[in-house]
Amino acid sequence: MNTDRRKILSALCHGAIFFSTTIVSVGIPIIILLLTHDPVVKKNAKESLNFHINIYIYAAIFTVLILLIIGIPLLVLLVIINFVMPIIAILNVMSNPNKPHRYQFIFRLL
């Protein structure tokens, strides 16, 4: 696969979170995962999906913790992480398209 296409598809996987927080943000990496044959793009799509799943799990936990007041700062932190980490991933895959990006501090379920 050519490098420009790899960059675009990998960046699209990680940047999908900015389109929406619903099915669209998860659907884009799933579609790319199913349609591409490039192993680096597949790894980026899986990593993006793992990040999305982790964000949803943490959001659910922090929402429950809001009842205990300590969840509000954690939820604010989660929103910040939700924007910063994908930007770092996009910059990483654009500068090094032959290596998949790995998010820090997430559980890999896929």
C-alpha atoms as a printed R data frame, in Angstrom:
    type eleno elety resid chain resno       x      y      z
1   ATOM     1    CA   MET     A     1   0.000  0.000  0.000
2   ATOM     2    CA   ASN     A     2   1.321  3.446 -0.753
3   ATOM     3    CA   THR     A     3   2.402  5.640  2.140
4   ATOM     4    CA   ASP     A     4  -0.084  8.464  1.552
5   ATOM     5    CA   ARG     A     5  -3.048  6.091  1.612
6   ATOM     6    CA   ARG     A     6  -1.699  4.426  4.760
7   ATOM     7    CA   LYS     A     7  -1.338  7.836  6.438
8   ATOM     8    CA   ILE     A     8  -4.857  8.921  5.510
9   ATOM     9    CA   LEU     A     9  -6.567  5.701  6.581
10  ATOM    10    CA   SER     A    10  -4.597  5.491  9.839
11  ATOM    11    CA   ALA     A    11  -5.284  9.143 10.662
12  ATOM    12    CA   LEU     A    12  -8.968  8.645  9.813
13  ATOM    13    CA   CYS     A    13  -9.150  5.732 12.270
14  ATOM    14    CA   HIS     A    14  -7.745  7.812 15.102
15  ATOM    15    CA   GLY     A    15  -9.553 11.014 14.114
16  ATOM    16    CA   ALA     A    16 -12.974  9.362 13.898
17  ATOM    17    CA   ILE     A    17 -13.588 10.268 17.541
18  ATOM    18    CA   PHE     A    18 -13.936 13.903 16.461
19  ATOM    19    CA   PHE     A    19 -16.827 13.187 14.084
20  ATOM    20    CA   SER     A    20 -19.191 12.065 16.801
21  ATOM    21    CA   THR     A    21 -19.290 10.123 20.036
22  ATOM    22    CA   THR     A    22 -21.811  7.670 18.679
23  ATOM    23    CA   ILE     A    23 -21.818  4.928 16.079
24  ATOM    24    CA   VAL     A    24 -20.023  7.081 13.487
25  ATOM    25    CA   SER     A    25 -16.843  7.326 15.556
26  ATOM    26    CA   VAL     A    26 -16.736  3.569 16.077
27  ATOM    27    CA   GLY     A    27 -18.084  2.688 12.632
28  ATOM    28    CA   ILE     A    28 -15.279  4.344 10.678
29  ATOM    29    CA   PRO     A    29 -12.463  2.245 12.240
30  ATOM    30    CA   ILE     A    30 -14.605 -0.898 11.939
31  ATOM    31    CA   ILE     A    31 -15.228 -0.276  8.238
32  ATOM    32    CA   ILE     A    32 -11.550  0.461  7.625
33  ATOM    33    CA   LEU     A    33 -10.584 -2.664  9.592
34  ATOM    34    CA   LEU     A    34 -12.870 -4.820  7.462
35  ATOM    35    CA   LEU     A    35 -12.001 -3.290  4.087
36  ATOM    36    CA   THR     A    36  -8.232 -2.815  4.215
37  ATOM    37    CA   HIS     A    37  -5.561 -5.432  3.737
38  ATOM    38    CA   ASP     A    38  -2.709 -3.269  5.038
39  ATOM    39    CA   PRO     A    39  -1.458 -4.703  8.373
40  ATOM    40    CA   VAL     A    40  -0.376 -1.296  9.731
41  ATOM    41    CA   VAL     A    41  -3.773  0.272  8.992
42  ATOM    42    CA   LYS     A    42  -5.512 -2.748 10.560
43  ATOM    43    CA   LYS     A    43  -3.426 -2.335 13.733
44  ATOM    44    CA   ASN     A    44  -4.251  1.387 13.846
45  ATOM    45    CA   ALA     A    45  -7.963  0.602 13.408
46  ATOM    46    CA   LYS     A    46  -7.861 -1.939 16.253
47  ATOM    47    CA   GLU     A    47  -5.980  0.488 18.485
48  ATOM    48    CA   SER     A    48  -8.536  3.202 17.734
49  ATOM    49    CA   LEU     A    49 -11.395  0.843 18.588
50  ATOM    50    CA   ASN     A    50  -9.676 -0.129 21.834
51  ATOM    51    CA   PHE     A    51  -9.335  3.567 22.695
52  ATOM    52    CA   HIS     A    52 -13.050  4.151 21.988
53  ATOM    53    CA   ILE     A    53 -14.073  1.174 24.128
54  ATOM    54    CA   ASN     A    54 -11.862  2.379 26.980
55  ATOM    55    CA   ILE     A    55 -13.298  5.901 26.779
56  ATOM    56    CA   TYR     A    56 -16.854  4.516 26.992
57  ATOM    57    CA   ILE     A    57 -15.964  2.292 29.963
58  ATOM    58    CA   TYR     A    58 -14.232  5.128 31.809
59  ATOM    59    CA   ALA     A    59 -17.121  7.496 31.063
60  ATOM    60    CA   ALA     A    60 -19.584  5.024 32.559
61  ATOM    61    CA   ILE     A    61 -17.443  4.576 35.679
62  ATOM    62    CA   PHE     A    62 -16.881  8.320 36.107
63  ATOM    63    CA   THR     A    63 -20.582  9.022 35.603
64  ATOM    64    CA   VAL     A    64 -21.368  6.686 38.491
65  ATOM    65    CA   LEU     A    65 -18.661  8.377 40.560
66  ATOM    66    CA   ILE     A    66 -20.305 11.764 39.950
67  ATOM    67    CA   LEU     A    67 -22.827 10.707 42.565
68  ATOM    68    CA   LEU     A    68 -19.899 10.679 44.977
69  ATOM    69    CA   ILE     A    69 -18.657 14.124 43.751
70  ATOM    70    CA   ILE     A    70 -15.156 12.835 42.894
71  ATOM    71    CA   GLY     A    71 -16.285 11.890 39.392
72  ATOM    72    CA   ILE     A    72 -16.649 15.463 38.124
73  ATOM    73    CA   PRO     A    73 -12.888 16.198 37.964
74  ATOM    74    CA   LEU     A    74 -12.327 12.734 36.518
75  ATOM    75    CA   LEU     A    75 -14.968 13.328 33.839
76  ATOM    76    CA   VAL     A    76 -13.323 16.659 32.922
77  ATOM    77    CA   LEU     A    77  -9.978 14.855 32.686
78  ATOM    78    CA   LEU     A    78 -11.576 12.204 30.458
79  ATOM    79    CA   VAL     A    79 -12.909 14.870 28.087
80  ATOM    80    CA   ILE     A    80  -9.431 16.381 27.819
81  ATOM    81    CA   ILE     A    81  -7.872 12.955 27.196
82  ATOM    82    CA   ASN     A    82 -10.563 12.226 24.601
83  ATOM    83    CA   PHE     A    83  -9.337 15.180 22.531
84  ATOM    84    CA   VAL     A    84  -5.591 15.168 23.182
85  ATOM    85    CA   MET     A    85  -4.796 11.470 22.707
86  ATOM    86    CA   PRO     A    86  -6.310 11.151 19.190
87  ATOM    87    CA   ILE     A    87  -4.474 14.306 18.087
88  ATOM    88    CA   ILE     A    88  -1.205 12.773 19.274
89  ATOM    89    CA   ALA     A    89  -2.119  9.543 17.436
90  ATOM    90    CA   ILE     A    90  -2.865 11.411 14.195
91  ATOM    91    CA   LEU     A    91   0.443 13.288 14.383
92  ATOM    92    CA   ASN     A    92   2.250 10.046 15.126
93  ATOM    93    CA   VAL     A    93   0.788  8.095 12.174
94  ATOM    94    CA   MET     A    94   1.345 11.023  9.826
95  ATOM    95    CA   SER     A    95   5.018 11.305 10.785
96  ATOM    96    CA   ASN     A    96   5.669  7.555 10.919
97  ATOM    97    CA   PRO     A    97   3.164  5.795  8.616
98  ATOM    98    CA   ASN     A    98   4.891  2.399  8.740
99  ATOM    99    CA   LYS     A    99   4.387  1.921 12.471
100 ATOM   100    CA   PRO     A   100   0.984  1.667 14.172
101 ATOM   101    CA   HIS     A   101   0.303  4.050 17.041
102 ATOM   102    CA   ARG     A   102  -0.220  2.567 20.507
103 ATOM   103    CA   TYR     A   103  -2.274  4.502 23.046
104 ATOM   104    CA   GLN     A   104  -0.875  4.576 26.555
105 ATOM   105    CA   PHE     A   105  -2.809  3.371 29.599
106 ATOM   106    CA   ILE     A   106  -5.632  1.533 27.814
107 ATOM   107    CA   PHE     A   107  -6.804 -2.063 27.963
108 ATOM   108    CA   ARG     A   108  -6.547 -3.812 24.612
109 ATOM   109    CA   LEU     A   109  -9.675 -5.872 24.069
110 ATOM   110    CA   LEU     A   110  -9.238 -6.385 20.309
